[in-house]
Amino acid sequence: MLSGEPPGTHRIEGGGAGFLPPLPGSSDVDLFDWVETVSTDQASDMARLVARTEGIFSGPSTGANVVVALRLATELGPGHRVVTVQCDSGLKYLGGDLHRS
């Protein structure tokens, strides 16, 4: 919704609820400079990659954050820092396919 595209389905818990959420102090979407989109597959693949290579055990919402952080870091180039957020520990995904080998 925030990207201007019609709402669709995905498997990234906590992301893209299909409606415009209320913003603190405003309901004006002009507060955003831009919106990035990440597919469920990209987010899940990144969650698995950072678990395997960086020891960051998380879910697809964190994977989506890392995908966008890497895009931004590439765009900004050397000499810049990009910070993102790990949304959860990934424990609730143990029963699913995300971290199954």
QUICOR-V618953 format. One line per field, one symbol per residue. psi: psi as a letter, one per 40 degrees, with the letter a starting at -180 (. if undefined). A space follows every 50 residues. Layout:
psi: ???
This chain:
psi: ddeeiiiaiifghehgeeihihiheifheeehdihiihiddddddddddd dddefhhaadddddddddddddddddaieiihiahhdieedeedeaedeh .
